């Protein structure tokens, strides 16, 4: 019952003996409980420290439980708060004095990687850089941690492999993150699954190669390691195509304003610029193939483009994406 407060079984027995209204000397308590006097003496000192027991003229008595337990709870809370503060200060000192190379830690198994990734994200304070690519072990699901961090002002820049856009509901899933503030781009062949938090720590994930080998990941710390991964991310990011997949607010048939593309036009163009075929674009946006092709034909007419290559050049030159 009192073990949660750090008391031993013997200390608890002595307290319950005394709180029943039977104070006693050291010898009397040892005799009642059948315990060595030295052990009783040590337990009494443990009880006296938080004020559960007080001794007068060699006789020990229990303090009123209502007062004593409340005092014990408050003391434990103060100790935990002090430990929490001390741990945070220690972690800050460790990060400030981070050596050139802190090494690599391996995580094995999908569930363990998922927990590690969530903890990894929650440790970010300023920025998260990431690569996203197949294979995947599960369907899309909401990422409340990223939404929470975006709401707190943490920046996210993610490069998606083009094949990631072929998954069902990929456009809606990524579009929700983009709408929340994620900066998203797409590249033809993203080299791996990667996340970097605050340019301080990185998480590299690898698939299991056979049915008997579980997926695994590496947690990488140290400036020497992380700087290389940040450089790799920067190179891929700079050659990647921006994704404009935030949910469209305009009506599908609104084609009267041609000085700038509508939100729906940006979605179509953004997916097409990744190399997805018309049918895949239509599927991602929940449109018919005919509607997508009609919108593209209208865009080509307005921009004076004879081919889709010319339309792409116009889009890039006029910064439509």
C-alpha positions in Angstrom: 0.0 0.0 0.0 2.8 2.4 0.9 5.4 1.0 -1.4 4.5 3.7 -4.0 6.0 6.2 -1.6 9.3 4.3 -1.3 8.6 2.6 2.0 9.7 -1.0 2.6 7.3 -3.8 3.6 8.7 -3.7 7.2 8.2 0.1 7.4 4.6 -0.3 6.3 4.0 -3.1 8.9 5.4 -0.9 11.6 3.3 2.1 10.6 0.1 0.1 10.5 1.0 -1.4 13.9 1.4 2.1 15.4 -1.5 3.7 13.6 -3.8 1.1 15.2 -3.2 3.0 18.5 -0.5 0.9 20.0 2.6 2.9 20.4 5.7 1.1 21.6 9.4 1.1 22.2 12.0 -0.3 19.9 12.1 -3.6 21.8 8.3 -3.8 22.1 7.8 -3.3 18.3 10.6 -5.9 17.5 8.8 -8.4 19.8 5.3 -7.8 18.4 6.5 -8.1 14.8 9.1 -10.8 15.3 11.8 -8.8 13.7 15.4 -7.9 14.6 15.7 -4.7 16.6 18.3 -3.3 14.1 15.8 -3.7 11.2 13.1 -2.0 13.3 15.4 0.9 14.1 16.2 1.4 10.4 12.6 1.2 9.4 11.6 3.7 12.2 14.2 6.2 10.9 12.6 5.8 7.4 9.2 6.6 8.8 10.3 9.5 11.0 11.9 11.3 8.0 8.6 12.2 6.2 6.8 12.6 9.5 4.8 9.4 9.5 6.1 8.5 13.0 7.5 10.5 15.9 9.4 9.2 18.9 9.2 10.7 22.4 11.1 9.3 25.4 11.9 6.1 23.5 8.3 5.4 22.5 7.2 5.7 18.9 3.7 6.9 17.9 2.1 7.2 14.5 1.1 10.6 13.2 -2.6 11.1 12.1 -2.9 9.3 8.7 -4.8 12.2 7.1 -2.0 14.6 7.8 0.9 12.2 7.4 -0.2 10.8 4.0 -0.9 14.2 2.5 2.5 15.3 3.6 4.1 12.2 2.1 2.3 12.7 -1.2 3.4 16.4 -1.4 7.0 15.3 -0.6 7.0 12.7 -3.3 5.6 15.2 -5.8 8.4 17.7 -5.0 11.0 15.0 -5.4 9.6 14.0 -8.8 9.4 17.6 -9.9 13.0 18.1 -8.9 14.1 15.0 -10.7 12.3 16.1 -13.8 13.9 19.5 -13.7 17.3 18.0 -13.1 16.9 15.5 -16.0 15.9 18.3 -18.4 18.9 20.4 -17.4 21.2 17.4 -17.8 19.8 16.7 -21.3 20.4 20.3 -22.3 24.0 20.1 -21.1 24.5 16.9 -23.0 23.1 18.4 -26.2 25.2 21.5 -25.8 28.3 19.5 -25.4 27.4 16.9 -28.0 30.6 15.1 -29.3 31.4 14.8 -33.0 30.1 11.3 -33.1 27.6 9.7 -30.7 27.1 6.6 -32.8 24.2 4.7 -34.2 21.4 2.8 -32.4 19.4 0.1 -34.2 15.6 -0.5 -33.8 14.0 -3.7 -35.1 10.3 -4.3 -35.9 7.5 -2.3 -37.3 5.8 -1.5 -33.9 9.1 -0.5 -32.3 10.0 1.7 -35.3 6.6 3.4 -35.0 7.1 4.2 -31.3 10.6 5.4 -32.0 9.4 7.7 -34.8 6.7 9.2 -32.6 9.2 9.9 -29.9 11.6 11.2 -32.5 9.0 13.7 -33.8 8.0 14.9 -30.3 11.6 15.8 -29.6 11.7 18.2 -32.5 11.7 21.9 -31.6 12.3 23.8 -34.9 12.4 21.7 -38.0 11.8 18.2 -39.4 13.2 17.1 -42.8 12.0 13.9 -44.4 12.0 11.4 -47.2 8.9 9.2 -47.8 8.9 6.2 -50.2 7.5 2.7 -50.5 7.4 0.0 -49.4 4.8 0.5 -46.7 3.6 -1.8 -44.0 0.2 -0.2 -43.5 -2.5 1.9 -45.0 -2.4 5.7 -44.6 -3.5 6.9 -41.2 -3.7 10.3 -39.6 -0.4 11.6 -38.1 -1.7 13.6 -35.1 1.9 14.2 -33.9 2.9 16.0 -37.1 -0.4 18.0 -37.0 0.3 18.9 -33.4 3.9 20.0 -34.1 2.8 22.0 -37.2 0.4 23.8 -34.9 3.2 24.7 -32.6 5.3 26.2 -35.4 7.7 23.3 -36.1 8.5 23.4 -39.8 8.2 20.2 -41.9 9.8 19.7 -45.3 9.1 16.3 -46.9 10.1 14.8 -50.3 7.8 12.1 -51.4 8.8 9.4 -53.9 6.5 9.6 -57.0 5.4 6.0 -56.3 4.0 7.2 -53.0 1.4 9.2 -54.9 0.0 6.1 -56.5 -1.3 4.8 -53.2 -5.1 5.1 -52.7 -6.1 8.4 -51.0 -2.5 9.6 -51.2 -3.5 13.0 -52.5 -6.1 13.6 -49.7 -3.6 12.4 -47.0 -0.7 14.5 -48.1 -3.0 17.4 -49.0 -4.2 17.5 -45.4 -0.6 17.8 -44.2 0.1 20.5 -46.8 -3.0 22.4 -45.6 -1.7 22.2 -42.1 1.6 23.8 -43.1 3.9 21.0 -44.4 6.1 21.9 -47.4 5.9 18.9 -49.8 7.8 18.0 -52.9 8.1 14.9 -55.1 11.1 13.3 -56.7 11.3 10.4 -59.2 13.4 8.1 -57.0 13.8 9.1 -53.3 16.9 7.2 -52.0 15.3 6.0 -48.7 13.1 6.7 -45.7 14.6 9.4 -43.7 13.7 11.9 -41.0 16.0 14.5 -39.4 15.0 16.5 -36.4 16.6 20.0 -35.8 19.6 18.8 -37.8 20.7 17.0 -34.6 19.4 13.5 -34.8 18.2 11.3 -37.8 16.1 8.2 -38.3 16.8 6.0 -41.3 14.2 3.2 -41.9 14.8 0.1 -44.0 12.3 -2.6 -45.1 12.6 -6.3 -44.3 13.9 -8.0 -47.4 12.1 -11.2 -47.0 9.0 -12.4 -45.1 11.2 -13.6 -42.2 13.2 -10.4 -41.8 11.5 -7.6 -39.9 11.9 -3.9 -41.0 14.6 -2.1 -39.1 15.8 1.4 -38.5 18.9 3.4 -37.4 18.8 6.3 -35.0 21.8 8.4 -35.9 23.3 11.1 -33.7 26.3 13.4 -34.0 27.1 16.3 -36.3 29.4 14.2 -38.5 26.7 11.8 -39.4 23.7 14.1 -39.5 25.4 16.8 -41.7 25.9 14.2 -44.4 22.2 13.2 -44.3 21.1 16.9 -44.3 23.3 17.4 -47.4 21.6 14.5 -49.1 18.2 15.8 -48.2 19.1 19.3 -49.5 20.3 17.9 -52.9 17.1 15.9 -53.4 14.8 18.7 -52.2 16.3 21.2 -54.6 15.7 19.0 -57.7 12.2 17.9 -56.5 8.9 19.2 -57.8 6.6 21.2 -55.4 3.3 19.6 -54.5 0.2 21.8 -54.2 -2.3 19.4 -52.8 -4.1 21.5 -50.2 -7.9 20.9 -50.4 -9.4 22.9 -53.2 -11.8 25.6 -52.1 -13.1 26.6 -55.6 -15.9 24.9 -57.5 -14.8 22.4 -60.1 -16.3 24.2 -63.0 -15.0 27.6 -62.1 -12.8 28.5 -65.1 -13.5 32.2 -65.4 -10.4 33.5 -63.6 -7.4 32.8 -65.8 -4.9 35.3 -64.5 -3.9 32.6 -62.0 -4.8 28.9 -61.8 -7.5 27.9 -59.4 -6.8 25.6 -56.5 -8.1 22.6 -58.4 -5.8 23.5 -61.4 -2.8 23.6 -59.0 -3.7 20.1 -57.8 -3.9 18.7 -61.3 -0.8 20.4 -62.5 1.2 19.5 -59.3 0.4 15.8 -59.7 1.0 15.8 -63.5 4.4 17.4 -62.9 5.4 14.4 -60.8 4.9 12.1 -63.8 1.6 10.5 -62.9 -0.6 9.6 -65.8 -4.0 11.3 -66.3 -5.9 8.3 -65.0 -3.9 8.2 -61.7 -4.4 12.0 -61.3 -8.1 11.6 -61.7 -8.2 8.8 -59.2 -6.2 10.7 -56.6 -8.5 13.8 -56.9 -11.7 11.9 -57.1 -12.5 13.3 -60.6 -13.3 11.6 -63.8 -10.6 11.1 -66.4 -12.6 13.3 -68.8 -12.8 16.1 -66.3 -9.0 16.1 -65.8 -8.3 16.1 -69.5 -10.9 18.9 -70.1 -9.2 21.1 -67.4 -5.8 20.5 -69.0 -7.1 21.4 -72.4 -8.6 24.6 -71.1 -5.2 25.5 -69.4 -3.4 24.8 -72.6 -5.8 27.0 -74.6 -5.5 29.9 -72.1 -1.7 29.7 -71.9 -1.3 29.3 -75.6 0.5 25.9 -75.2 0.4 23.5 -78.1 1.7 20.6 -76.0 1.9 19.6 -72.4 5.6 20.2 -72.4 4.9 23.8 -73.3 2.3 24.0 -70.6 4.9 22.7 -68.1 7.3 25.3 -69.2 4.7 28.0 -68.8 3.8 26.8 -65.3 7.5 26.8 -64.3 8.2 30.3 -65.8 5.1 31.9 -64.2 5.7 30.2 -60.8 2.2 28.6 -60.8 3.5 25.9 -58.4 
